[in-house]
Amino acid sequence: MYDRLLPFGEKLGSPEWKADLVRNYAYYPVFFESEEALLKTKANLEAHDIFPRRYFYPSLSTLPFVQKESNCPVSDDFALRALSLPLFYDLAHDDVEKISRIVSDSIL
């Protein structure tokens, strides 16, 4: 339902899945155009008692105890802009519609 309801495009993206991969549906990550847009959307969802997670934040390359051999600009960038929307076995269709509407309204 998220695939169908969310306004993917310039302001919101999702991972590209190769045809031969099997998804486990443990997360539903989306990517915003900026961390500011992510934080606004996260706050709007939380105001409705919906709690998305930043599972991929912070980027491992930014942790002080990780020895870096080189910069990780892609990881650093995506970690700031990735948000995992609620996804679980008995998530009601009405809730997916509500979450999608809040995300849509937040990025417009």
Beta strands, then each sheet from edge to edge (+ up, - down):
strand 1: 12-13
strand 2: 28-32
strand 3: 82-85
sheet 1: 1+ 2- 3+
end
